[in-house]
Amino acid sequence: MKTIFLFLMGLILSTSIYAQESSVFGVWKTIDDETGEAKAYVEIYKDQNDTMSGKIIKLLQDDEDTICEKCPGDKKNQKVIGMQIIWDMIKNGDQWIDGEVLKPENGKTYSCKVWVEGDKLQVRGYIGFVYRTQTWLRVE
């Protein structure tokens, strides 16, 4: 009986650890797909309406007071740290889809799809059939 209990506890713990590792939620280090350089830390979180969002919590190359000069609307001339750059993502199986991602460097907004591959987060921004995918790394 004790052996069965220990086996079940081990199974439950390993399943919860796996689920945590494969979750999109947490802090991720963004990697520029053009330069290969780390740019920022982004916190991915669930909103009150069960959509997924992400905001910049730390810049790795720029000054902490950097503002988004090219951003549209209410994000224009706002600090990049604390800025929501991913929003309205809806869960669809193992992916989050139909949201948007903002690239603060150029102020452009793209349709977005996000999914986890192992310990990496794939963030795809696209316009129509043209897309670009960045690989982000989980921050421990």
C-alpha positions in Angstrom: 0.0 0.0 0.0 2.8 2.4 0.9 4.5 1.6 -2.4 1.4 2.5 -4.4 1.0 5.7 -2.4 4.6 6.7 -3.1 4.3 5.8 -6.8 1.1 7.9 -7.1 2.7 10.9 -5.3 5.7 10.7 -7.5 3.4 10.6 -10.6 1.4 13.6 -9.4 4.6 15.6 -8.6 6.3 14.8 -11.9 3.1 15.8 -13.8 2.8 19.1 -12.0 6.5 19.9 -12.6 6.1 19.0 -16.3 3.0 21.2 -16.6 4.8 24.1 -15.0 7.8 23.7 -17.4 5.5 23.6 -20.4 3.4 26.6 -19.3 3.6 29.9 -21.2 3.3 31.8 -17.9 6.3 33.2 -16.2 9.3 35.4 -17.1 11.0 35.0 -20.5 14.2 36.5 -21.9 13.5 37.8 -25.4 16.1 37.0 -28.1 16.3 39.3 -31.2 15.9 37.0 -34.2 18.0 39.3 -36.4 21.0 39.8 -34.0 20.7 36.8 -31.6 21.1 39.2 -28.7 19.1 39.1 -25.5 16.9 42.3 -25.3 14.5 42.2 -22.4 12.6 40.2 -19.8 8.9 39.8 -20.5 6.4 38.5 -17.9 3.6 36.4 -19.5 0.5 36.3 -17.4 -3.3 35.5 -17.5 -5.7 38.5 -17.5 -9.0 38.6 -15.6 -10.9 37.5 -18.8 -8.7 34.4 -19.2 -6.7 35.8 -22.1 -2.9 35.8 -22.0 -0.8 39.0 -22.0 2.8 40.0 -21.6 4.7 43.1 -20.4 8.3 44.1 -20.4 9.7 44.1 -16.9 13.4 44.6 -17.6 15.6 45.9 -20.4 18.9 44.2 -21.0 20.5 46.6 -23.5 18.7 50.0 -23.2 18.4 52.5 -20.5 15.7 51.8 -17.9 14.0 55.1 -18.8 13.7 54.3 -22.5 10.4 55.4 -24.0 8.5 54.1 -27.0 8.7 57.1 -29.4 7.3 55.2 -32.4 4.5 53.4 -30.5 0.9 54.2 -31.5 -1.9 55.6 -29.4 -1.7 55.6 -25.6 1.7 53.8 -25.7 3.4 56.7 -27.6 6.2 58.3 -25.5 5.5 55.9 -22.6 8.3 54.0 -20.7 9.0 50.6 -22.3 9.4 49.0 -18.9 5.9 48.0 -17.7 4.5 48.3 -21.2 2.1 45.6 -22.3 3.5 44.2 -25.6 1.3 41.1 -26.0 -2.4 41.1 -25.4 -5.7 39.4 -26.2 -4.2 35.9 -26.7 -6.8 33.1 -26.6 -5.9 29.5 -25.6 -6.4 27.0 -28.5 -5.0 23.6 -27.6 -1.3 23.9 -26.9 -1.1 27.4 -28.4 -2.2 30.9 -27.7 -3.6 32.6 -30.8 -5.5 35.6 -32.2 -3.8 38.2 -30.1 -1.4 41.0 -30.9 2.3 41.7 -30.3 3.9 45.2 -30.3 7.5 45.7 -31.4 8.6 48.8 -29.4 11.6 49.4 -31.6 9.5 50.3 -34.6 6.1 50.8 -33.0 4.4 48.2 -35.2 1.7 45.8 -34.1 1.5 42.3 -35.5 -1.0 39.4 -35.2 0.5 36.9 -32.8 0.7 33.2 -32.0 2.6 31.8 -29.0 3.5 28.2 -28.0 6.0 26.4 -25.9 8.6 24.0 -27.3 10.5 22.3 -24.5 12.0 25.1 -22.4 11.6 27.7 -25.1 8.7 30.0 -26.0 8.0 30.5 -29.7 6.5 34.0 -30.4 5.3 34.4 -34.0 4.3 37.8 -35.3 2.7 38.0 -38.7 0.9 40.1 -41.2 -1.2 37.9 -43.6 1.0 34.9 -44.7 4.3 36.7 -43.9 5.6 35.9 -40.4 8.7 36.0 -38.2 9.3 33.8 -35.2 11.4 34.7 -32.1 12.6 32.1 -29.6 12.5 33.3 -26.0 14.2 31.6 -23.1 12.6 30.9 -19.7 14.2 32.9 -16.8 14.7 30.8 -13.7 
